[in-house]
């Protein structure tokens, strides 16, 4: 069984519409942006994960936001995705958003060169 109860997808044409959709999605519900992928021809998919109701609300908010500033193309909501479905998404979408560093990476001070 998948770690999360649902995955929500909002596809836009253009980066600005995708950024606006992602922003609206995380503000509308308690979801996490899993990845942002580039399909082709300026098609960008914003994929979120969380519980089913939160993903549904996030997808609705993302659709509306993308339509306001650019071109909304389509959306989808998958309840209880199988582990193979999540692996398919991770493996076959060209990610344009690198993974975030872990919290401990942010807290660790960087060593500075120079004289002591």
trRosetta pair geometry for C-beta under 8 A, 3 or more apart (Angstrom, degrees):
i j d omega theta_ij theta_ji phi_ij phi_ji
1 80 7.0 -47 -155 -163 92 101
1 83 7.4 76 96 -40 7 96
2 5 7.5 157 87 -88 110 17
2 80 6.2 164 33 -166 115 51
2 81 4.9 68 -58 74 159 70
2 82 6.5 -162 -47 -143 103 7
2 83 5.8 180 -85 -70 67 58
2 85 7.5 -44 -76 58 131 105
2 86 5.8 134 -125 -31 111 133
3 49 8.0 40 84 163 97 142
3 86 7.9 69 20 -91 92 171
4 7 7.0 104 89 -63 122 72
4 49 4.3 107 66 171 169 109
4 50 6.0 -48 -164 -72 128 10
4 51 7.4 -124 -172 -67 86 39
4 81 7.8 19 75 35 85 99
5 50 7.3 -24 49 128 90 36
5 51 4.7 29 46 -130 134 54
5 52 5.1 -81 128 -35 118 80
5 55 7.8 -154 89 -3 86 127
5 79 6.8 -22 158 -158 79 70
5 80 5.9 -33 -160 -74 57 66
6 49 7.0 170 90 -148 52 58
6 50 6.5 -24 63 74 91 52
6 51 6.4 52 18 164 107 22
6 52 4.3 122 -38 -95 139 56
6 54 7.7 164 57 62 124 78
6 55 4.0 -134 107 20 125 152
6 56 7.6 -26 144 -35 165 75
6 77 6.4 -4 -175 -176 121 88
6 78 6.3 161 -156 85 68 52
6 79 5.1 -31 -100 -111 97 49
6 80 6.9 -24 -76 -31 59 40
6 81 7.3 101 -141 -15 30 90
7 34 7.0 -28 -134 -1 101 153
7 47 6.2 -6 -175 -172 104 98
7 48 7.1 159 -158 82 55 46
7 49 5.2 -24 -103 -97 71 81
7 55 6.7 148 156 -138 5 150
7 77 7.5 169 87 -154 49 46
7 78 4.8 0 55 55 93 104
7 81 5.1 8 2 -22 119 140
7 85 7.6 -159 20 127 146 118
7 86 7.3 173 -57 -93 144 83
7 89 7.2 -138 -171 -49 161 167
8 25 7.3 -179 95 -146 133 127
8 31 6.9 -35 29 -143 126 158
8 47 7.2 159 81 -155 49 49
8 48 4.7 -9 57 58 100 97
8 49 7.6 -174 18 -78 74 32
8 50 7.8 -20 1 36 111 92
8 55 3.8 178 -38 -173 115 95
8 56 7.1 -163 -93 -65 128 28
8 58 5.4 144 67 82 161 108
8 59 4.1 -134 -166 -60 125 106
8 62 7.5 142 136 21 123 142
8 75 7.4 -7 -177 -173 85 102
8 76 7.4 172 -155 89 46 52
8 77 5.1 -9 -109 -108 76 78
8 78 7.8 -162 -75 24 35 66
9 45 5.8 -21 -160 -166 99 109
9 46 7.3 146 -155 76 47 51
9 47 5.4 -11 -101 -103 74 76
9 59 7.3 25 53 -115 36 115
9 75 5.9 164 92 -157 69 55
9 76 4.3 9 51 51 117 89
9 77 7.4 -153 24 -69 74 39
9 78 7.7 45 -10 -6 106 97
10 18 7.9 158 104 -128 99 65
10 21 4.8 -154 112 175 143 140
10 25 6.9 -152 5 -68 139 131
10 45 7.2 151 77 -154 41 57
10 46 4.8 -12 61 56 94 101
10 59 5.9 174 -61 -140 99 69
10 62 3.9 -120 -49 127 165 132
10 63 5.9 -142 -127 -65 115 63
10 66 6.2 176 163 -20 122 145
10 72 7.4 -56 -173 -142 97 94
10 75 4.9 -9 -104 -107 62 98
11 39 7.3 11 -141 -10 121 138
11 43 5.9 3 -176 -174 110 97
11 44 7.0 161 -152 82 61 38
11 45 4.7 -26 -97 -97 83 77
11 46 7.7 -174 -81 18 34 66
11 72 7.8 101 84 -170 56 56
11 73 4.3 -59 108 67 98 115
11 74 5.1 10 47 55 116 73
11 75 6.9 -164 16 -77 74 47
12 17 3.8 -165 -180 110 142 115
12 18 4.7 -160 50 -66 129 71
12 21 5.8 -169 -39 -14 134 142
12 43 7.5 161 82 -151 36 52
12 44 5.5 -21 63 62 85 90
12 46 7.3 25 2 -7 106 104
12 66 4.5 -133 -95 -151 121 132
12 70 5.9 64 -176 94 119 125
12 71 6.1 130 -169 84 73 64
12 72 5.9 -46 -107 -108 79 43
12 73 6.0 175 -111 1 19 94
13 17 6.7 35 63 45 46 147
13 41 7.9 -34 -132 123 100 83
13 42 5.2 56 -166 115 75 105
13 43 5.9 -34 -99 -93 68 58
13 44 7.6 138 -114 16 18 80
13 70 6.5 -154 73 153 69 111
13 71 3.9 -12 46 78 107 126
13 73 5.7 106 -34 -55 87 112
14 17 4.7 80 77 13 99 106
14 18 6.9 -167 98 -9 51 89
14 42 5.6 11 -68 172 49 117
14 44 7.1 -87 74 13 21 119
14 70 4.6 -133 64 -161 133 146
14 71 6.2 103 10 33 111 94
15 18 5.5 -59 -148 38 36 113
15 19 6.2 35 156 -20 70 104
15 42 7.9 -93 -29 -155 70 86
15 44 6.2 94 -94 -30 51 161
16 19 5.8 -52 -147 35 31 110
16 20 6.3 31 154 -17 64 107
16 69 6.0 -115 132 139 104 123
16 70 5.7 144 84 -53 93 134
17 20 5.7 -54 -146 39 32 112
17 21 6.2 35 153 -22 65 106
17 44 7.7 148 76 55 89 116
17 65 7.9 148 -162 121 64 76
17 66 4.3 69 178 -149 99 81
17 69 5.5 -179 -98 88 69 93
17 70 2.8 -102 -63 54 120 136
17 71 6.0 -101 -47 44 170 50
17 72 6.9 -152 179 -67 132 56
18 21 5.6 -52 -145 36 31 112
18 22 6.3 31 156 -19 65 105
18 36 6.3 104 164 -155 127 120
18 44 4.0 -47 -71 103 149 133
18 45 7.9 -4 -125 24 119 6
18 46 5.5 160 -161 -48 85 109
18 66 7.2 35 -77 -110 34 112
19 22 5.8 -52 -146 36 31 110
19 23 6.3 32 155 -19 64 107
20 23 5.8 -55 -148 36 29 112
20 24 6.4 26 156 -15 64 108
20 65 4.6 -161 143 153 95 107
20 66 6.1 153 84 -86 105 50
20 68 7.2 -129 153 67 147 100
20 69 4.8 121 -17 35 170 144
20 70 7.2 155 32 9 133 107
21 24 5.9 -59 -148 40 29 108
21 25 6.2 34 154 -27 65 108
21 46 5.1 177 103 21 116 152
21 62 3.8 59 -169 -162 90 88
21 63 7.4 57 -129 -54 110 24
21 65 5.1 165 -93 82 48 111
21 66 4.1 8 -68 -57 113 104
21 72 7.7 127 -84 -105 128 92
22 25 5.6 -53 -146 31 30 115
22 26 6.7 16 162 -9 65 104
22 33 5.5 28 -152 -99 107 142
22 36 6.6 -34 -77 -85 141 123
22 46 4.7 -147 -74 -140 88 142
22 62 7.1 45 -63 -120 28 112
23 26 6.6 -63 -150 39 26 98
23 27 6.3 16 157 -10 63 116
23 65 7.1 -156 69 175 87 160
24 27 5.8 -66 -144 45 30 107
24 28 5.8 28 161 -26 68 114
24 58 7.9 142 116 -157 71 62
24 61 4.3 -159 149 146 103 100
24 62 5.4 165 81 -87 108 47
24 64 7.0 -144 166 70 159 88
24 65 3.6 -171 -18 -33 153 151
25 28 6.1 -60 -142 32 23 108
25 29 7.2 -47 180 41 57 92
25 31 6.1 -63 156 70 95 132
25 33 6.9 103 89 -79 130 92
25 46 6.6 -178 -6 133 153 133
25 48 5.3 -156 161 -50 137 149
25 58 3.9 57 -158 -173 81 98
25 59 7.2 38 -117 -68 106 32
25 61 5.8 162 -89 82 43 108
25 62 4.3 13 -65 -63 101 111
25 65 7.9 -114 -33 28 68 140
26 29 7.8 -96 -141 62 22 57
26 31 6.2 -119 -104 71 57 82
26 32 7.5 48 -111 -113 103 29
26 33 6.3 -56 -61 -34 117 98
26 48 7.5 -170 -70 -116 72 131
26 58 7.2 42 -62 -131 31 119
27 61 7.3 -145 72 157 83 153
28 57 5.3 -159 140 141 109 96
28 58 5.3 159 74 -101 112 53
28 60 7.5 -152 158 73 159 84
28 61 3.5 -165 -44 -25 160 164
28 62 7.8 -123 20 -34 140 68
29 50 6.8 168 129 89 110 158
29 53 7.6 -165 -144 120 136 68
29 54 3.9 157 164 -159 124 75
29 55 7.2 -141 103 -51 150 20
29 57 4.1 127 -59 82 132 116
29 58 4.4 -102 43 -53 120 89
29 61 7.3 179 -6 9 95 136
30 50 5.9 160 106 -153 67 144
30 51 7.6 26 82 24 101 98
30 54 5.0 -72 59 -129 70 144
31 48 4.2 40 153 169 133 127
31 49 6.5 153 -163 71 90 29
31 50 3.7 -112 -110 -10 71 139
31 54 5.0 167 -57 141 89 111
31 55 5.8 111 -101 -87 133 61
31 58 4.5 -27 9 -55 149 159
32 48 6.5 152 76 -157 35 78
32 49 5.7 -25 62 60 88 82
32 50 6.3 138 11 -61 71 96
33 36 6.8 0 172 -47 123 91
33 46 6.5 -56 -137 -171 108 93
33 47 7.2 102 -165 77 64 51
33 48 5.4 -51 -101 -97 47 78
33 97 7.5 -27 133 107 124 165
34 47 4.6 -56 60 109 108 98
34 48 6.1 156 -3 -127 87 19
34 49 4.7 70 -56 -12 119 108
34 89 7.6 27 121 131 139 137
35 47 5.1 8 56 51 76 116
35 89 7.2 161 40 151 134 104
35 90 7.4 153 -28 -107 153 61
35 93 6.3 123 117 96 140 136
35 95 5.2 -80 -162 -117 118 105
35 97 6.1 173 -157 58 55 108
36 44 6.4 8 178 179 94 104
36 45 7.1 172 -156 86 48 52
36 46 5.4 -10 -110 -106 85 66
36 47 7.3 -169 -82 19 36 76
36 95 7.0 90 68 -155 53 69
36 96 5.5 -65 104 61 95 90
36 97 4.0 76 37 -11 104 124
37 44 7.1 166 86 -157 41 58
37 45 4.7 -9 60 57 92 101
37 47 6.9 26 2 -9 105 116
37 93 3.4 -50 -122 171 158 115
37 94 5.8 118 -160 64 88 50
37 95 5.6 -54 -97 -94 77 46
37 96 6.6 140 -127 3 25 85
38 43 7.2 121 -164 81 54 59
38 44 5.6 -26 -101 -104 63 75
38 45 7.9 -163 -73 20 17 77
38 93 8.0 129 40 178 41 79
38 94 5.1 -50 60 86 86 108
38 96 4.9 75 -27 -40 108 123
39 43 4.1 -34 53 91 115 114
39 44 7.3 -154 9 -82 83 24
39 45 6.2 77 -38 -19 105 107
39 93 7.6 -47 -81 -136 67 83
39 94 7.8 162 -87 35 22 99
40 43 6.0 11 57 34 47 108
43 73 6.3 3 -132 -21 99 168
44 96 7.2 -54 -132 28 108 143
45 93 6.7 -89 62 -143 129 133
46 62 6.3 -147 78 -155 134 143
47 89 6.4 145 -152 -174 166 135
47 93 7.6 106 -15 79 143 177
48 55 6.0 176 97 -123 105 83
48 58 5.2 -73 76 125 162 151
48 59 7.6 -149 42 -62 121 74
48 62 7.8 -172 -10 -42 130 148
49 55 7.1 -17 -141 -89 24 120
50 54 4.2 -68 119 91 132 130
50 55 5.3 171 61 -54 89 84
50 58 7.2 99 37 -7 134 144
51 54 4.9 83 59 15 79 108
51 55 6.9 -155 89 -8 35 91
52 55 5.9 -59 -145 38 27 108
52 56 6.3 28 157 -21 64 107
52 77 7.7 87 -153 170 75 119
52 79 5.2 21 -110 -118 119 98
52 80 7.9 -23 -71 -31 113 73
53 56 5.7 -53 -148 34 31 113
53 57 6.5 27 155 -15 64 106
54 57 5.9 -56 -148 39 31 108
54 58 6.1 31 153 -20 66 109
55 58 5.5 -55 -142 39 32 113
55 59 6.2 34 158 -22 66 104
55 77 5.8 136 127 -140 112 103
56 59 6.0 -53 -147 34 27 109
56 60 6.6 27 154 -17 61 106
56 77 5.8 36 -92 -127 70 158
57 60 5.8 -56 -151 37 32 112
57 61 6.3 28 154 -15 66 108
58 61 5.8 -57 -147 40 31 109
58 62 6.0 32 155 -20 66 109
59 62 5.6 -55 -143 39 30 113
59 63 6.3 35 156 -23 64 104
59 75 5.1 124 -174 -179 110 134
59 76 7.9 -125 -136 68 144 24
59 77 5.5 -104 -15 -72 164 105
60 63 5.9 -52 -149 32 28 112
60 64 6.6 24 156 -14 62 107
61 64 5.9 -58 -150 38 31 109
61 65 6.2 28 156 -17 67 110
62 65 5.8 -57 -142 39 30 109
62 66 6.1 28 161 -18 66 109
62 75 7.2 137 87 -109 110 129
63 66 6.1 -60 -146 38 25 107
63 67 6.3 22 157 -18 62 111
63 72 5.4 74 -157 -149 65 146
63 75 5.3 -62 -77 -39 114 146
64 67 5.9 -59 -148 37 28 111
64 68 6.5 32 154 -26 63 106
65 68 5.7 -53 -153 28 32 114
65 69 6.9 -6 165 9 65 107
66 69 6.8 -79 -148 50 28 86
66 70 5.9 -56 -173 62 68 92
66 71 7.3 -32 158 92 97 27
66 72 4.1 112 103 -84 112 88
67 70 7.8 -91 -110 67 13 49
67 71 7.8 21 -112 -147 49 21
67 72 4.2 -36 -67 -8 79 128
72 75 7.7 -22 -178 -38 108 101
78 81 4.7 54 124 -74 125 100
78 85 6.7 -147 157 154 158 152
81 85 4.1 -117 -176 83 104 134
81 86 5.5 121 115 -49 126 85
82 85 4.7 103 56 -2 77 101
82 86 7.4 -146 95 0 45 83
83 86 5.7 -53 -152 37 37 111
83 87 6.3 39 149 -20 68 106
84 87 5.4 -52 -146 38 35 114
84 88 6.3 43 152 -25 65 102
85 88 5.5 -49 -150 31 32 115
85 89 6.6 33 152 -17 63 102
86 89 5.7 -52 -151 35 34 112
86 90 6.3 30 153 -16 66 108
87 90 5.7 -57 -145 41 32 110
87 91 5.8 21 160 -14 68 115
88 91 6.1 -63 -137 42 24 103
88 92 5.7 -18 178 14 64 120
89 92 7.0 -73 -124 49 14 86
89 93 5.8 -4 -174 -6 58 124
90 93 7.3 -56 -118 34 10 97
95 98 7.2 110 129 -88 119 37
101 105 4.0 -104 169 82 116 140
101 106 5.9 139 98 -51 118 82
102 105 4.8 102 58 -3 74 103
102 106 7.6 -143 97 -5 44 84
103 106 5.8 -54 -157 32 38 111
103 107 6.5 29 152 -16 69 110
104 107 5.7 -57 -144 39 37 110
104 108 6.4 44 158 -32 68 102
105 108 6.1 -50 -148 22 29 112
